[in-house]
Structure formats: structure tokens, C-alpha cells
């Protein structure tokens, strides 16, 4: 069962899958969510539906900004293996 915090993170990432607002602002919202809550959950939610988050325009810089708030070594490995990060 998801906690209230997980639910808020899921909803935050879901909002980025719409065309309702400026993608740059939502990218910052994702970084703040990672910083202030559960960076691993933010990372997982983005990776789970990557082509819909920010219309598929997830930059290496955004991934790095989210991953730097995680203490999970798996997130670091996924970041380093991510083609968007390699291009950034």
C-alpha cells in the first residue's frame, strides 16, 4: 500500500505527462520533489513511464539533479547507463 507521500509523488510525476504547463517549471518541480521527499520514488516514477514524462524530453541534467538526492547505488548505476545522461 502506498503511503500518502508516495501518492503525492506519483501525482506530481503524472502531472508532467500532460500538456497543461511549462515543461521547465515541471522539471524543477520534479527536482524539488526528489530533494524534499523520496528521490528514489521520483526516479522510479519517471523511469516507469519515461516517454510520457515531459513529453519524452527528459534531459540528462534533469536526471542528474534528481539522482543526486538519492542514496541508492542502483539509481546511480541507472543514471550512468542512461543515454540522455551520456549526451548531456
C-alpha positions in Angstrom: 0.0 0.0 0.0 1.4 3.4 -1.0 1.9 6.0 1.7 0.5 9.5 1.4 3.9 10.8 0.4 4.2 8.1 -2.4 0.8 9.2 -3.7 1.8 12.8 -3.8 5.0 11.9 -5.7 3.0 9.8 -8.1 0.6 12.6 -8.8 3.4 15.1 -9.2 5.0 12.9 -11.9 1.6 12.2 -13.5 1.1 16.0 -14.0 4.3 16.2 -16.1 2.6 13.8 -18.5 0.1 16.4 -19.5 0.5 19.5 -21.7 -1.0 21.7 -19.0 2.1 23.8 -18.1 5.6 24.8 -19.0 7.9 21.8 -19.0 10.8 23.8 -17.5 8.7 24.6 -14.5 7.6 21.0 -14.1 11.2 19.8 -14.4 12.0 22.0 -11.4 9.0 20.6 -9.5 10.4 17.1 -10.0 13.8 18.1 -8.6 12.2 19.7 -5.6 10.1 16.6 -5.0 13.3 14.5 -5.1 15.0 16.9 -2.8 12.3 17.2 -0.2 10.8 13.7 -0.2 11.8 10.4 -1.8 14.3 10.8 -4.7 14.1 7.0 -5.4 10.4 7.2 -5.8 10.6 10.2 -8.1 13.3 8.4 -10.2 11.3 5.2 -10.4 8.1 7.1 -11.5 10.0 8.9 -14.2 11.7 5.8 -15.5 8.4 3.8 -15.4 6.7 6.0 -18.0 9.6 7.9 -19.5 8.1 8.7 -22.9 5.1 10.5 -21.3 7.0 12.5 -18.7 7.7 16.0 -20.1 6.6 14.6 -23.5 9.7 12.3 -23.5 12.1 15.3 -23.2 13.8 14.1 -20.0 17.3 15.6 -20.1 20.5 14.1 -18.6 20.7 17.3 -16.5 17.3 16.6 -15.0 18.1 13.0 -14.3 21.3 14.0 -12.6 19.5 16.6 -10.5 17.1 14.0 -9.3 19.7 11.3 -8.8 21.9 13.5 -6.7 19.3 13.4 -3.9 19.3 9.6 -3.8 21.4 7.4 -1.6 20.5 4.3 -3.7 23.5 2.9 -5.6 21.1 1.4 -8.2 19.9 4.9 -9.1 23.5 6.0 -9.7 24.1 3.0 -12.0 21.0 3.6 -13.9 21.9 7.3 -14.3 25.4 6.5 -15.6 23.9 4.0 -18.1 21.2 6.3 -19.3 21.8 7.6 -22.9 20.3 11.0 -22.0 22.9 11.5 -19.3 25.7 10.4 -21.6 24.7 13.0 -24.1 24.3 15.8 -21.5 
